[in-house]
Amino acid sequence: MTTGITLILGGARSGKSRMAEQLVTALPGPWVYIATAQAFDAEMQDRIRQHQGGRAEGWVTVEEPLDLVAALTRANATARPVLVDCLTLWLTNVMLAGREVEAEAAKLIDLLPGLTMPVVLVGNEVGLGIVPDNRLSRLFRDHAGRLHQDIARIADKVLFMAAGLPMQLK
Ligand SMILES: Nc1nc2c(ncn2[C@@H]2O[C@H](COP(=O)(O)OP(=O)(O)OP(=O)(O)O)[C@@H](O)[C@H]2O)c(=O)[nH]1
């Protein structure tokens, strides 16, 4: 059974979200889904609608693109298991908002071990390709890698998804 902190990493369409939902819904509901995505265009709106339509009853959706710490604190007060999908878009939003990434990440890392309900966090592994040709992308890739390492260090369980299959890293 999933307890404590679980981190699920993987590439696009690797099955991360499905695995995360399975782990969370194996616990007694209702469950909190913290979505960090923002629908900036029709394609994303459509993708989000599909996710919402596909989610089983019993999920309470919280859309929070930036203040993840606040959303997790509120969810913790309800003592419901939580899924955060995903860290990568949250990081993108933090960078685009001009916030200090290290400070925001540090707040998250400080909060997580003190949460009383199980939390599953999803992140895209963006570091496996060639070195991006622009500075912002390189910076983003470095922030993502460091954030994943910091969360993995305090996580109870870490999975890497490939082709829908989990590899247990921790
Ligand atoms: N705003 C909002 N975003 C949502 C909602 N449900 C899902 N999402 C977003 O949809 C994204 C995940 O969808 P995909 O892009 O299909 O996932 P993926 O990472 O490509 O694929 P997998 O590895 O299979 O999970 C996450 O970033 C979520 O934040 C919702 O109700 N509202």
The ligand as an SDF file (V2000), in Angstrom:
LIG
                    3D

 32 34  0  0  0  0  0  0  0  0999 V2000
   -5.7810   22.2510  -15.2180 N   0  0  0  0  0  0  0  0  0  0  0  0
   -5.9870   20.9250  -15.2200 C   0  0  0  0  0  0  0  0  0  0  0  0
   -5.0050   20.1200  -15.6790 N   0  0  0  0  0  0  0  0  0  0  0  0
   -5.2170   18.7880  -15.6640 C   0  0  0  0  0  0  0  0  0  0  0  0
   -6.4370   18.2310  -15.1850 C   0  0  0  0  0  0  0  0  0  0  0  0
   -6.3360   16.8830  -15.2950 N   0  0  0  0  0  0  0  0  0  0  0  0
   -5.1330   16.6290  -15.8360 C   0  0  0  0  0  0  0  0  0  0  0  0
   -4.4430   17.7670  -16.0490 N   0  0  0  0  0  0  0  0  0  0  0  0
   -3.0740   17.9140  -16.5580 C   0  0  0  0  0  0  0  0  0  0  0  0
   -2.7650   16.9880  -17.5730 O   0  0  0  0  0  0  0  0  0  0  0  0
   -1.3700   16.6720  -17.5350 C   0  0  0  0  0  0  0  0  0  0  0  0
   -1.1050   15.1970  -17.7120 C   0  0  0  0  0  0  0  0  0  0  0  0
   -1.5680   14.7870  -18.9430 O   0  0  0  0  0  0  0  0  0  0  0  0
   -0.6740   14.2430  -20.1620 P   0  0  0  0  0  0  0  0  0  0  0  0
    0.0440   15.3790  -20.7970 O   0  0  0  0  0  0  0  0  0  0  0  0
   -1.6500   13.4970  -20.9850 O   0  0  0  0  0  0  0  0  0  0  0  0
    0.3630   13.2530  -19.4820 O   0  0  0  0  0  0  0  0  0  0  0  0
    1.7500   12.7360  -20.0380 P   0  0  0  0  0  0  0  0  0  0  0  0
    2.7610   13.1570  -19.0110 O   0  0  0  0  0  0  0  0  0  0  0  0
    2.0170   13.1330  -21.4420 O   0  0  0  0  0  0  0  0  0  0  0  0
    1.5580   11.1870  -20.1030 O   0  0  0  0  0  0  0  0  0  0  0  0
    1.6870   10.0570  -19.0350 P   0  0  0  0  0  0  0  0  0  0  0  0
    3.1440    9.7320  -18.8610 O   0  0  0  0  0  0  0  0  0  0  0  0
    0.9510    8.8900  -19.6250 O   0  0  0  0  0  0  0  0  0  0  0  0
    1.0520   10.5510  -17.7580 O   0  0  0  0  0  0  0  0  0  0  0  0
   -0.8620   17.0760  -16.1600 C   0  0  0  0  0  0  0  0  0  0  0  0
    0.0960   18.0890  -16.3000 O   0  0  0  0  0  0  0  0  0  0  0  0
   -2.0930   17.5920  -15.4320 C   0  0  0  0  0  0  0  0  0  0  0  0
   -1.8080   18.7450  -14.6650 O   0  0  0  0  0  0  0  0  0  0  0  0
   -7.4490   19.1100  -14.6980 C   0  0  0  0  0  0  0  0  0  0  0  0
   -8.5190   18.7120  -14.2440 O   0  0  0  0  0  0  0  0  0  0  0  0
   -7.1750   20.4550  -14.7580 N   0  0  0  0  0  0  0  0  0  0  0  0
  1  2  1  0
  2  3  2  0
  2 32  1  0
  3  4  1  0
  4  5  2  0
  4  8  1  0
  5  6  1  0
  5 30  1  0
  6  7  2  0
  7  8  1  0
  8  9  1  0
  9 10  1  0
  9 28  1  0
 10 11  1  0
 11 12  1  0
 11 26  1  0
 12 13  1  0
 13 14  1  0
 14 15  2  0
 14 16  1  0
 14 17  1  0
 17 18  1  0
 18 19  2  0
 18 20  1  0
 18 21  1  0
 21 22  1  0
 22 23  2  0
 22 24  1  0
 22 25  1  0
 26 27  1  0
 26 28  1  0
 28 29  1  0
 30 31  2  0
 30 32  1  0
M  END
$$$$
